[in-house]
Amino acid sequence: MNEIVGGVRRTKVLIVGSGGNGISAAVLLKQAGIEDFVIITKHNDFGGVWHQNTYPGCGVDGAISIYQFSFAINPEWSTLFAKQPEVAAYLRKVAADHDLYARTRFGTEMLGAEWLEDSACWSVSTTGGTYHADALVLVTGFLEEPVFPKIPGVDSFEGRIFHSSMWPEGYTGEGDRIAVVGTGSSALQIVPSMQKAARQVTVFQRTPAWILPKNDRVFTAEDMASFRESPEILLQQRQEIFEYAERMWENAFLMKDPAESQKFEDMARAYLEEQVPDPELRRMLTPDHQFACKRPGASDDYYAALQEENVELVAEGTAEIGAGSIRSTGGREFEVDTIVLATGFLYGGHVLHKIKRRDGRTVGEVQQGHPRAYKSVEVSGCPNLFLIGGAGPNGQNWNGLACGEVVGAYLVKVLQYMEEHGIRAVEVHESAETEWKRRTDEILAHGPTVAGGCVNYSQDDTGHNKAAYPGNQREMEAALSKFETAVHHVIA
């Protein structure tokens, strides 16, 4: 187990990533009796996105009842929409409970990987040396690589400027004049938090987003006691939220029923009208694209924060940054002390450009801006490579933690099949991969992320949806419930 030969570390399974889905994959391997695995991560602790993002107000925008592992239901949450410190602590506790710390190499970033034909294994170069692994599992997330807008003059700014995912430790915004660039999910949480502390908050909105209320709830000591004493209450909550989210994903994102999809937009429009009485502000906040074209927001206090005296919404993009100011595309200039770039992430990052296929070309080179993977998991030319969540094209589900359990269970099935049949490696046929992607593109072409009239992080270079799984969670589970030998090439 985990031998070191000639300076190279050897393991059966190498997991790249220490977020929630990486934890799931590792736990499922252990539960199946597959003990020979190592986790590497560039971070210094578990948590993934919840380790990286620490800005004030950071928290889940889906109910915590569902955003937790099925094998580690927690009755101790303080609110229905838990904040980052609680989520990170939960993930670290689960990792500790399953003895994952001893199997993890922190501060170790993957630099590249190539398949070795003679050895039938992956050679993975990292900042901590080289690993040889029979199977390589990429769990690097889809909200990991920040997008930095190219704003003229950015290097001339003399105050603080940072991406929302790189929040300076201890920075509260107290007394500052703050510009928040962007109005996505992070901004919906940052703006209300900064409004309470800052002298002035100026929000630059290039495109408004549809927003639904969270209807957050604080759990009392009595609530938590009842959760501990009657776990079926938590399971019932979880099931109810699951059913609602499945319907929303099917209808709002996949357009299985356009009439039902319209209901979600109507709900968001009614919430905006209820929260924002001023017609001009309401006009600026009303999207001209279809609901779910961009990722819908969820907030109980964003609209209220925008109407406070120390907050101004600028419905324009940013044109230029000066030594102590920022100017909008409409020519308005604002003196600021701090600029927060709440400008989002590149979906999936560039991880597939680091993986060399058997033919020596990287996956990114071959796929040319139209990323694909069979059932979001396997890539042709790459034996024993498994993608989980954002690392996998079309692997996004409404529940960000679902993929780790669904694909993790599939990973176990494949490894067990190989062990039982004395197989060293399996590789999906390119024809199966491309056909699955063709059908996926057909399904998602009708959805709002492609046809809804906006630009979003789900679109690839060819205009197709590279993010969403083309079905609901139950369909994803069914598709990955068995290993299909007919569409795989076997390396004995």
C-alpha positions, 0 to 999 in steps of 0.5 A, spaced: 500 500 500 502 506 497 509 504 496 515 509 494 519 506 489 525 510 486 522 516 489 515 515 486 509 513 490 505 508 488 497 507 489 491 503 486 487 509 486 489 517 486 484 522 488 485 529 486 481 534 490 479 534 497 472 537 497 465 534 499 465 530 492 472 527 494 470 525 501 464 521 498 469 518 493 474 516 499 469 514 504 465 509 498 472 506 497 473 505 504 466 502 505 467 497 499 474 495 502 478 498 497 483 501 502 489 502 497 488 510 495 491 517 496 488 523 496 492 529 494 490 537 494 493 543 493 489 546 499 491 545 507 485 542 509 478 539 507 472 543 504 474 544 497 469 550 495 468 551 503 475 551 504 477 556 499 471 561 500 471 565 506 467 572 505 462 574 510 455 571 509 458 565 505 453 560 505 449 555 502 444 557 497 440 550 497 437 547 504 442 544 508 437 538 509 439 536 502 446 539 502 450 533 506 452 526 505 447 521 506 451 517 510 453 522 515 446 526 516 447 531 521 442 534 526 446 540 529 445 545 524 444 552 526 440 554 520 436 551 514 441 555 510 448 554 513 454 558 513 461 557 511 464 555 517 459 550 519 459 547 512 467 547 512 467 544 520 462 538 518 466 536 512 472 536 516 469 532 521 466 527 516 473 526 513 476 525 520 471 520 522 473 516 516 480 517 517 482 521 511 487 525 514 492 520 514 491 518 507 491 525 504 497 529 502 495 537 503 499 542 499 500 538 493 497 540 487 497 536 480 501 539 475 499 533 469 498 526 468 500 521 462 498 514 461 504 509 461 502 503 457 507 498 459 505 499 466 498 500 465 498 506 470 497 513 470 504 517 472 501 524 475 506 529 477 505 534 483 508 539 487 510 534 492 513 529 487 510 523 482 505 518 483 503 512 479 496 510 480 492 504 477 486 509 477 486 516 477 480 520 480 479 527 478 474 531 483 477 538 482 470 542 482 467 546 478 467 553 482 475 552 483 478 557 478 476 564 479 475 569 473 478 575 473 475 580 468 480 584 464 479 591 466 484 597 464 488 600 469 487 594 474 494 594 476 494 602 478 489 601 484 492 603 490 487 600 495 485 593 496 482 589 490 481 581 490 476 576 488 471 574 492 474 567 493 481 570 496 478 574 501 483 577 506 483 574 513 480 579 518 477 584 513 470 586 515 470 592 510 468 597 516 468 604 514 470 603 507 468 605 500 467 598 497 465 597 490 462 590 488 463 588 481 458 582 479 451 580 482 452 572 482 451 568 488 457 570 491 455 578 491 448 576 493 451 574 500 457 579 500 453 585 499 448 585 505 454 583 509 458 589 507 452 594 507 452 593 515 459 595 516 461 599 510 461 607 509 458 606 502 457 600 497 457 601 490 454 594 486 456 594 479 451 590 475 452 588 468 446 583 467 441 582 473 439 575 475 433 572 477 432 571 485 428 567 489 427 567 497 431 562 501 426 563 507 431 561 511 430 558 518 434 558 525 433 552 528 432 552 536 435 548 541 428 544 541 429 543 534 436 540 534 433 536 540 428 533 536 432 532 530 437 528 535 431 524 538 427 523 531 432 522 525 426 521 521 424 528 521 430 530 518 429 524 513 422 527 511 425 534 510 430 531 506 426 527 502 421 533 501 426 538 499 429 532 494 422 532 490 422 539 490 429 540 487 428 534 482 422 538 479 425 544 479 431 541 475 427 538 470 422 543 469 426 550 470 433 547 467 431 541 462 424 544 460 421 538 461 414 542 462 415 549 459 409 551 463 412 549 470 418 552 468 414 559 467 412 558 474 419 559 477 420 565 473 413 568 475 415 566 483 421 570 482 418 576 478 413 576 484 418 576 489 422 582 486 415 586 486 414 585 493 421 587 495 422 593 491 417 598 491 421 603 487 419 602 479 426 604 477 430 600 481 425 594 480 426 595 472 434 595 473 433 589 477 429 585 472 432 580 467 431 580 460 433 573 459 429 566 461 429 564 468 435 559 469 439 562 463 444 564 468 444 560 475 438 563 479 440 566 486 437 565 492 437 571 498 432 573 503 436 580 504 439 582 498 434 586 495 433 590 502 440 591 502 440 595 495 435 600 498 439 602 504 442 609 504 449 607 503 448 602 497 448 604 490 446 599 484 450 601 478 446 597 472 453 598 468 459 594 467 466 597 469 470 600 464 476 602 468 480 603 474 484 608 477 489 609 483 483 610 488 477 610 483 472 605 478 469 608 472 462 605 469 461 603 462 456 609 462 462 614 464 460 615 472 466 615 476 466 612 484 472 613 489 473 607 492 477 604 498 476 596 496 474 593 490 471 586 490 471 582 484 465 577 485 466 575 478 465 568 478 469 562 476 471 558 469 466 552 470 471 546 471 477 550 470 483 547 465 484 540 469 483 536 462 488 540 459 493 537 464 491 530 462 495 526 456 491 521 453 494 515 450 496 518 444 500 523 447 495 529 446 491 532 452 484 531 453 483 539 452 487 539 445 483 533 442 476 536 445 477 543 442 472 547 446 467 542 446 468 538 452 465 531 453 465 525 457 461 518 457 455 519 462 460 525 465 465 520 468 469 517 463 474 520 457 476 516 451 483 515 450 484 515 458 484 508 461 482 508 468 480 515 469 474 518 472 471 525 473 466 527 478 462 533 479 465 539 475 471 536 473 467 532 468 463 535 462 456 535 463 456 532 471 453 538 474 446 536 478 442 541 482 445 538 488 452 539 489 454 533 493 450 528 489 455 527 484 460 524 489 456 519 492 453 517 485 459 517 481 463 514 487 458 508 487 460 507 480 467 508 481 467 502 486 463 498 481 468 498 476 474 497 480 470 491 483 469 488 476 476 489 474 479 485 480 474 480 479 476 479 472 483 480 472 483 486 468 488 492 469 484 497 465 478 499 462 477 505 457 470 507 454 470 507 446 470 514 443 464 512 439 460 511 445 463 518 448 461 522 442 454 519 441 452 520 449 455 527 448 451 528 442 444 526 445 446 530 451 447 536 447 440 535 443 437 535 450 440 541 453 439 545 447 432 546 449 434 548 456 435 556 458 442 555 459 443 555 451 436 558 448 434 563 454 438 569 451 444 570 456 451 568 456 453 564 462 458 559 465 455 553 462 456 554 455 462 552 452 466 555 446 461 552 441 455 554 444 453 548 448 452 546 455 458 543 458 455 543 465 449 540 466 447 533 467 442 531 461 437 528 467 435 529 474 438 525 480 434 519 479 436 518 472 443 520 473 443 514 479 440 509 474 445 511 468 451 509 473 448 503 476 452 498 472 458 498 468 457 497 461 462 492 458 460 493 451 462 500 450 469 499 453 476 497 451 479 492 456 486 492 457 488 485 460 
